[in-house]
Amino acid sequence: MTENAIAVIMVFLGLFLIGGVVSLIKQGMKVGAAVCGLGAAMALFAGVMWW
């Protein structure tokens, strides 16, 4: 059960970071959006692979 909980947390973190990407793009901060997008992709990938 612990493995699934960590996977869910990682997916939630990835989705949260995608919201940050959208916000940063709206503010015109493209470098920050790219860094945040990379983190979101890694978190989502880790969550899916952990599952």
C-alpha positions as CSV (number, residue, x, y, z in Angstrom):
1,M,0.0,0.0,0.0
2,T,2.9,2.4,0.7
3,E,4.1,2.1,-2.8
4,N,0.7,3.2,-4.2
5,A,0.6,6.1,-1.8
6,I,3.9,7.4,-2.9
7,A,2.9,7.0,-6.6
8,V,-0.3,9.0,-6.0
9,I,1.7,11.7,-4.3
10,M,4.1,11.9,-7.2
11,V,1.3,12.1,-9.7
12,F,-0.4,14.8,-7.6
13,L,2.9,16.7,-7.5
14,G,3.2,16.5,-11.3
15,L,-0.2,17.9,-11.8
16,F,0.5,20.7,-9.3
17,L,3.6,21.6,-11.2
18,I,1.7,21.6,-14.5
19,G,-0.5,24.3,-13.0
20,G,2.7,26.2,-12.2
21,V,3.7,25.9,-15.8
22,V,0.4,27.4,-17.0
23,S,0.8,30.2,-14.5
24,L,4.4,31.0,-15.4
25,I,3.5,31.0,-19.1
26,K,0.7,33.5,-18.5
27,Q,3.2,35.7,-16.6
28,G,5.7,35.5,-19.5
29,M,8.4,33.6,-17.6
30,K,9.3,31.0,-20.2
31,V,12.5,29.8,-18.6
32,G,10.8,29.2,-15.3
33,A,8.0,27.4,-17.1
34,A,10.5,25.1,-18.8
35,V,12.2,24.2,-15.6
36,C,8.8,23.7,-13.9
37,G,7.7,21.6,-16.9
38,L,10.7,19.4,-16.6
39,G,10.0,18.8,-12.9
40,A,6.4,18.0,-13.7
41,A,7.4,15.5,-16.4
42,M,9.8,13.8,-14.0
43,A,7.2,13.7,-11.2
44,L,4.5,12.2,-13.5
45,F,6.9,9.7,-15.0
46,A,8.1,8.6,-11.5
47,G,4.5,8.3,-10.3
48,V,3.5,6.1,-13.3
49,M,6.6,4.0,-13.1
50,W,6.3,3.5,-9.3
51,W,2.7,2.3,-9.7
